[in-house]
Amino acid sequence: MANIRKQPRPKAETPKGFRDYFGAEVAQRTKMLRAIAEVYSLYGFDALESSAVETVEALGKFLPDVDRPNEGVFAWQEDEGDWLALRYDLTAPLARVFAQHRNDLPTPYRRYAMGPVWRNEKPGPGRFRQFYQCDADTVGSASMAADAEICAMLSDTLEAVGIERGDYIVRINNRKVLNGVMEVAGVLDPSDPDRFAHERGIVLRAIDKLDRLGLDGVRSLLGEGRKDNSGDFTKGAGLSSTQADIVMGFMQAHRGTGVATVARLNELVQGSNIGQHGVSELEQIADLLEAGGYGSDRIVIDPSVVRGLGYYTGPVYEAELTFDILDDKGRKRQFGSVAGGGRYDDLVKRFTGQEVPATGISIGVDRLLAALREKGRLHSVAHGPVVVTVMDRDRMADYQAMVAELRTAGIRAEVYLGNPKNFGNQLKYADKRNSPAAIIEGGDEKAAGMVQIKDLILGAKIAQSATLEEWKERPSQFEVPRDQMLAKLREILASHAADLETGQN
């Protein structure tokens, strides 16, 4: 009889480009999202949860560096022939939602959304295929006041979650101004929008890489191309020296004030109607922000902002964190961008045939969390629940009554549910759970009407740093009457309030 080949065990590993999130990280993210939602709600935005799956047709082809309609997304074909895909952002689904429910929604429609998105891209250090975004959008208003409000709200949001003023800047540009510059440079023909589309795409991506490549690197990509340190060659847009000079002049148009920057941009787009329209929009946004008290210490006009997604049609914005961090090689660098967005007046039109103006912002949740950790605003350890140990299997009801009392008082608590035979393992479990305290009630304590409360936070500190004499002077275990258990536990937790600040109590 032939041997039956055993099915190999599956590998217990996360797929490439994905990761798992555990208790402390999830708690930190939840806390931050709650703070963001409070700001969005304060501005009058309502929550929306849309489907994680859309048709490829509904999502559209807007990701940068994408040559095929379903490249860059995780897509599959249904039996009936429709292609479906996981959403790559929260904006494209909003366009579908508004088009589908527009008769039932107010106009303008102001919504915020939070959740994971997926991109089928090459993963790298800190770059994952699944990540969280947190968006706010206004659909149905062409007013530049909507764009100014989004930028003001982004500024307020960063400060609300713990990024201090001076550690960030919100930068604003306008795709119409850039299109005007390209028209002047001869790589955009208003009568034939598809002409030079390939070259414009390379120009956009080159400008977007200014922080990484510098002016010389961008200039190379505007011309014949660029060879990187590894020897790989990236083909450029093929612009002439004169054409490249015009684009480079646009990138270097930033001046000391918004008024001076806008004046310089106006000079660069002379002869282009769309470019001058974009400059006018930037002027309006700058005036509105100034009236609202948002000065250049928080929000600036910056021509180097492009944004990679292809659906932006007007103002674009980016929030950059300006404080220094150390990279993997110990070199100082700025933290960089944590949010971006802009105006996309044609996205809903794809469904309705009618232009519906819209604008919005998206915050990269994982990036912002990493920034807060760098600033010391988040800690990696969150304390777990109080653990009620089990000294007698037959008295499980007593232990359950204890945790019920603690939970009613708003204190996280659990009964140890493993094998209670080895008491030391119960305390090891509590340590692994980062529990602030353990409660012990054996037969002797029960008969005497007492309980033991072990302060695990203090015990750990004493064990790490104290001498034997100090240990004796600072007991970390207390015996109290059963009816005083809750009061003593509250006293212990209050003494560690700072340590428990990032916990889930």
N, C-alpha and C positions, 0 to 999 in steps of 0.2 A: 504494500500500500504506500502510495507516494506521501512524502511528508507535506503536511499543510503548512504553508509559509505564514508565519505570524505577521499580523499587521503591525508595522512599527509604531511606537508611541509618538504622539505629536510632540513637537518641541515646545517647551514652556518658555516662549520668548515673545516679546512685543514685536509686531510687524515693523519693518524698516520705516522710519519716518514718523512713528507714533510713540506715545508714551503713556504711562499710567499716572494718575494723580491720587495721592493718599490724603488722609484726614486733615493734616495741618494745611496743606496747599489748598484743598477744597474749601476749608473754613476761611482762609485768607481771601480767596477769590470771591466767595459769597459775601463776605463783609465789604469788600471793595465795590462789588456790583451793586450792593444795597446803597452805598454812599453815592455812586454815580446815578442810580435810579432816582434818588431823592432830588438831585440837581435837575435832571431831565424833567421830572414831574413838576418841580417848582417853576420851570419855564413853560408848563402847559402841555407837555408831550404825554401821550398815552401809550401804554405797553401793547405790543403785538408779538404773538408767537406764530410764525408761519412754518409751513412744512419744510423739513430738511431735504426733501427730494423734490426736484422740479424736472420738467421736460428740458432736454438739451436746447430745444428751440426757444423755450421761454427764457432760459439763462442767457442765451446769446453768446456771441464770440467777442468777449471784451477783455479777456486776460492778456497781459503782455507776453510777447514772444510765443504766441500760439498760431500755428499754421493750419491746424485742422479744427473743425467745429467742436469736436469732443476731446481734443488734447488739452491737458491742463486740468481736467476734471475727472472724477471717478464716475464713469458712465457705463451703462449696460442697456441692452436692447430687450424690450418686452416681446412676448410671443406675437403680439399683434403688430409689431414693427416699430412702435414708438421707442425712442431713445430717452432714457431717464438718467439723471445725474444727481449726485450730492451737491448741494449749493456750495459755490466757491466764495460767496460773500452774502451779506444780508440785504444788499441794495437791489440786486436783480430780482429776488423774490418779492420785494416790496412793490416794484413796478407791476408785477403780475397781480398781486393782491389788490392794488388800487384800481387797476384796469377791470378786474373781475367784480369788485364790490363798490365801484365808484358811485353808484346811485344811492347806496346806503351810508356812505361815509361823508363827513363834513369836508368842505373845501375852503381853505387849505386843510389838509390832513396832516397832523403832527403826531408822529409815532416814534417810539424807541423800541429797540429789540436787542436781546442778548443771547448768545448761544454759540455753539461750535460751527465752524465751516471747514471745508476740506478742499485741498488743492493737490493734484497729482503732479507734484513737482519734485525735483531732486532734493532730498533732505540734506542737511548739513548741520554744523554745530549751532545749536539754538534755533534751528529752522526745522519745523515739523510740518507734516502733511495735514494734521488736524490741529486747529487752534481756535481760541475764543475771540469773538469780536463783540463790541458793544456800540450800537449805532443809534443815531437820532437823525431824523429827516423831516423836512417839510415839503409836502407834495401839493402843488396847485397854486403856488405864489411865484410870480416873476420878479417881485420886489427885491432889490438888493438888501433891504432890511432883513429878509430871511437869512441871507448869507452872513450879514453882520451879527445877527443874533446867534447863529450856529457857532461862530468864532468866539463870541463873548461867553457862550455857554461852555465851550470847550475849555476856555481859560478858567472859568469858575470850577469846572469839574476837576481839573488837575489840582487846583488848590484844595478842593474839598477832600480829595483822597490822600493828601499829604505832600504834594510837590509844591514847595514854597516858591513865592514870587522871586524871580531872579534865577531860579533853576530850570526855567522853561521859557520858550518863546513860541508863539503861534505865528506862522508865516503864511502870507496870502499872495497869490498870483492870479492870473487870468489866462485861460487857454486862448481866448480871443486875441489877447495881446501877442501871445506867442504865434498864433496863426497870422497876425498882421506882420510880424517880423519875418515869418517864412514867406509871406507874399512879397514883401519888399526884397527878400533875398532870392526870390525866383523859384522857390520850391513849393509853392501853393498857387493853384490857378482857380479863382473863385467860380469860373464858368465850368470847370471840370474837376470836382472835388477828388475824384479817384486818381487823377494825374499826380505823380510824385508821391503817392501814398507810401510806397516802400521807403523812400528816402526820408520822408517825414517821421516814419516810425523809428528809424535809426537815430535821427536827430533827437527825438523825444527821449529815447532810452539813454542817449549819450548825456544829455543835460541832467537826467535823473541820477547819473552816476558821478556828478561833480564832487560830492563829498569824498568819494572813494578814490577817484582817479585824478582829481585836480584839474586845473585849466588845461595843462598840456595834454593830459590823457583824453579829455573831451574833445580838444581840437583835433587830435589824431583821428578820433571816430567820426568827426564831421568831414574829414578828408578821405584819404585812401584806406585808413584802418589803423589798428593798433596791435602790437605784439606784447603779450603780458610776460611776467617774469618766468613763467613755465615754458615760454616759447609758442604758446597758442596764439594764432592770429585771428582777430575779429575784423571782418570787413566793414569799412566805413560807409558813410552816406555818399561819398564821391563829390562833395561840394567843392567849388573852386575856392581859391584863397579869399577872393572878394566876398563870396557868399558866406564863408566861414567867419569872416570878420564881422559881418552883420549879426550873426547868431551869437558870437562871443561878446559883442557889444551889449546885446540884450542880457546875457548872463551876468555881466558886470555893471548893470545899470543901478544896482542898489546904492542909495545915498544915505546921508545921515538922518534924514527925515522922510516921512511918507510923502510930503508935498514935493520934495526934491526928486525922489525916486519916480513918482508919477510924471513929473515934468520931463525927466530924461526918457522915460518910456514913450511919452507923447512925441518926442523928437524922433525916436527910432521907427515909429509906425506911420510917419507922414506919408500920405498917398494910399493908405489902406483903410477902408471904411470899417472893416471888422476890427482892425487893430485899435482904431480910435474909439470905437464903441466899447471895447474892453477896458481901455484907459479910463473912460468915463465911469464905467461900473466900479473900478477900483477907487476912484475919487469918491463916489457915493458911499462905499463901504467904509473908507477911511474917515469920512465926515461923521457917519453914524456911530462908529466906534469911539471916536473922540468925544462925541456928545454923551456917550454912555460912561465915560471915565476910563476907557481902556486905552492907555497910552502905549508908547513904543517900548516900555519896559515889559509889556505883556504880548502885544500883537504888532507885527510890522508887515509892510509890503516888501516882498522879496521875489525878484524875477527868476531865481534859480529853482523855485518850486514848480514841478511838472505833474507829478502823480502818474503812475504807470497804467492804470486802467483806461481803456479806450472810450468809455462812454461820457467822459467829462466834456462839457460844452462851454463853460464860462469860468467863474471864479473857482480856484482850487486852493486848498489849505492843508497845512501840515503842522503838527505840534512836535517840537524838538526839545529834548532835555539837554541842557547846556552844561551840566556838571561833569567833571572828569571821573572816569573809572579806569581800572587797569585791565588790559587785555591779557590773553593767555601767556604772553611773553613778558608781562610786567610793564608794558609801555602804556603811558597815559593816552586816553582818547575820550572824546565826548560820548555820552550814552547814545544820543541820536533820536530818531523819530519813534514816537509811540502812538501817533494818531494821524489820520489824513482824511480828506474828503473833498467835496466840491459840488458844483452844479451840473446836473445831467438832464437837460430839458427834452431830450429826444428818447429817453428810455421807455416811458409809458406809451409814447407815440407808436412804438413798435406793435403794440396790442390794439390801440384804438384808432390809429390813423390820424389822430388829432394831437397837436402839441400840448403837453401837460408839463409845465415847468416844475422842477424839483431840485432840492439841494440838501446835503446832509454830511455827516461826519461819522467816522468809524474809529474806535479806539482798539488797539491791539492789547487785549487784556493780559496776556502772558508777558508781553514786553513791559507793560506798566507795573505789573506785580514785581518783575525783576528789578525795575527802577526803584520801587519802594524798598525792596530789600537792600539795594545798594546804599540808599539813604538812611538805613537803619530804622525805617518805619514799620518793618515787618520782621518777625522772628521765625526761625524755621521750626521751632518746637511749640506745639500747642498742647496744653495739659488735657489729659483725658478725664474720665469719670472717677468719682470716689468708688473704691472697690470694697464691697462687704464680703469678708472672707467667710468660709464655711468650715466651722469646727465640728459640726455634728450633722451628718446627712439627714437624720430624722427631724431636724429642726429647720428645714428649708423654709417652712411657712414664716417662722420668726424673721429669717433673713430677708424674705420677700417683703415683709411688713416694714423693715428698716428702709429698704430702697424706695418703697412707696412713699414713706414719710419724707425722704430726702427729695424725691422728684416733685412731690406736692409743694415743697418749699423752693422749687426752682433750681435744685442742685443736681447736676448730672451724676448718676449712680448706677451701679450694676452689681449683681450677685455673681461671685465666681462660679462658673458653670463647668469648669474642668474637674479632673479627679482631685478631690479634696484631701486625699490620704497624706500627701506631703505638704505641710504648711509652708515650707520654704518656697515651693514652686508657686504658691499663691502670691507671695510677696514679689517674686521674680516677675510674675505676670503683671502685677500692678506697676512695677518699675517699667516694664516694656510698654505699658499703656500710658506712661508718663502721668500716672495718677497722682493727684496732690495729697491724697490721704487714703488710708485703709482702716476699716472698722473691724474689730475682733471681739467676738462674744462666744467664749467657750462655756463649758458646763459650769465652771466655778464662777465666772462672771454672771451667768444667767441666775444662778442661785443667790448671788449677792446683789442682784439688781443693778449691775454695773456693765460698762462696755469699755474696751480699750480703743483709743483713736491714735493711729500712728501717723505723724506728720512726715510724709515721704519727701517733700521738698526740703524741709529743714534737715532731715536725716541725711539726705544726699549732700547738702552743703557741708554739714559737720564732718561727714566721712571724708570729704575731699580735702578739707583745709584745717580742721581743728585738732588740737592736741587732746589727749585723754582727759585732762583736767577740764578743758572747755566743754567736752562732751558731757561730763558730769554736771556742769553748771547749766547747760542748755538742753534739757531733756526734749526728745522729739516724740515721745510716746506718753499719752495721758490716760488715766483711768477716771471716768466720770460716771455719775448715776445715769441709768438708761434714759430717764426723762430729761436729762441735760445734754444728751448726745447732739441734738441739732444745734443748740446754742454754742457748744464748744467747737463743733465743726465749722460753724460760721466764723467764729473768732479766728480759727486757724486759717481759713481761706482768706479772710480780710487781711491777715498779716502778710499774705503773699499776693496782694492785689496786683502789684506791678508785674509779677511773674505770670499771673493768670490772665493778663490783659488781652493777649492774643489767643487765649483758649476759647472753649466753646461753652463755658458755664453761663 
